[in-house]
């Protein structure tokens, strides 16, 4: 049985410089640990808000590490240094804008500034890349919204079969 690897990238100048602890990336790992029944390995990176570094890290996790899923946090706002969606669009062959649309819709229930968020998702070869916001509470809200579609998406790009705990998150796969 193949080892399932999931990439987690935190895009933050300050966290990458150890000015503060990366809570957001750890929240992604914790949440995925609750969702998934499979054994999986997190491949975790904290990088500055630099498009070239983000692109190189996404490529490394998808192509060399073989992560079926790469979840990013941070860098999705309108600030000048927020470049995660641009990096995602550059490295992906197919974009999946529905992920960002749903995350914004869910986030708008909590904060009116959700309309400023630019998170998106896309496919690079056999990897799904999903951008999440940087705020830890928003990470769980957004993952709860979009994760039900993620295992089936990974099935469609011929990735590993992700099994989840139905008491924590219910995923959708069409009946065969």
N, C-alpha and C positions, 0 to 999 in steps of 0.2 A: 504494500500500500504506500502510495507516495506521501511525502511529508507536505502538508499544506502550509504555505508561507503567506502571511499577510503583511504588507508594508504599511508603516505608519510614518508620516512625515509631518513634523511641526515646522512651519515657516515662521520664524520669529528672530529678528535681529537680537533682541535682548535675551531670549532663552538660549540662543546659540552662543552668546557671549557669556553665559552663566551669570547674567545680571539677576535673573530669577529662575525658579524651577519651572520646568515645562509640565504644567498640570493638564493641559489639553490633550497632549499625546497619550499620557497615562490614562486619561478618561476614556479615550478610544479603546485602548487595550483592555481596560476593565470592562467596558460595555460589550465588546466582542467576546470576551471571556464568559460573560453571562449568556449571550446569545447562542454561541456555538457549542455543539456536543462533540464535534471532531477534535482530535488533537491538532493543534496548530502552533506555529512558531511566529511570534511577532518579529519583524525586521524593522527596527526603529531608528529613525534619523531625526536630528534637530539641525536645521540649516537656517542661514540668514535669508532675509527677504531679497534674494538676488535671482532673477529669472534664469540665468544660465546654470546656477547651482541647483535650483529646483528641477530644471529640465534634466540635468545630468543625474540627479538623485532618482527621479522617476524612471529614467531609462535603466539605471543600475538595478532598481528593485524589480522592474518588469522583466528586463531582458537577461540580466546576469543572475539575480537571486531567484527568479522564477515565481514571484509573488502573483497569485491569481487575482488579488485585490490589493489596491494601494489606496489608503485613506489619508487625505491631507487635512491639516487644520491650520487656520490662519492665512492671512494674505488675500482674503476675498473681498475686502471692503474697497472704498473709493480712494484711500490714501495713495500718495504717489508711489510708495514702496510696496503696495499690495499688488503682487503680480502672479499669484498662484493660478488663477484661471487662464492667464496668457500662457504660462508654462504648460499647463494641461492641454490647452488647444494645440500648442506647437508639437507635443510629442504623441498625440493621439491621431489615429486614422479616422475614427468615427466619434462624433460628439453625441451625447445623450442629454439634451437640454431639459428633459422632463424632471431629472433629479433636482436641478436647481430650482425649477418652477415649484415643485412640491415643497422643498425645504423653505423657500421664501414664504409660501402660503402658510405653512405651519408656524414659522417664526413670527409672522405678522399677528398671530393670536397672542403673542407675548410682548412684542416691542414694535412700535411704528417704524423704527429705523431698519427693520428687516428689508425694506425696499432698497436699501443701499448695498445689500449683499449681492455678490456676483458669483457665488459658488455654482459649479457645474460638474459634469462627469463625462467620461469618454473611454473609449476602448483603444488600447495599445496592444496589438497582436492578441495574445491570450490573457490579457490583464485588463481589469476594470479599475479605473482611477476615479475616485469620488472626492470632491472638495467639500469640506465642512467648514463652518465658521470657527473662530478661535476661542469663543467663550465656552467654558466647560458645560454649563447648563444647556446651551444651545446645541452642543454636540449630541447629547442624549436625545433631545427633542427631534433633531434632524435625522439621526440614525434610526430612531423608532419609526419615523415616517418612511424612509426610503429602503431600509434593510429588507422588508418583505419582498422586494423585487430583486435583490442582489443575488441570492443563490441561483435563481432561474437565469438571470443574465449571465452568470459565470458558466452555467450549463450550456447556454447558447454559444459561448465562445470557446467551448470544449475544455473548460477548466475542471478542477476537482469538484466532487459532489459535496456541497456544504450542508451539514445537518445541523438543525437548530433545536433548542429546547422550546417546545410549543407553549409551555407555561410562561415563558419570558417573551417570546416573539413568534408570531405566526407568519410563515412565509407562504408565498403563492407559487405553485407550479401547476401548469395545466394537467388535467387528467389525461393519461395515455390511452 
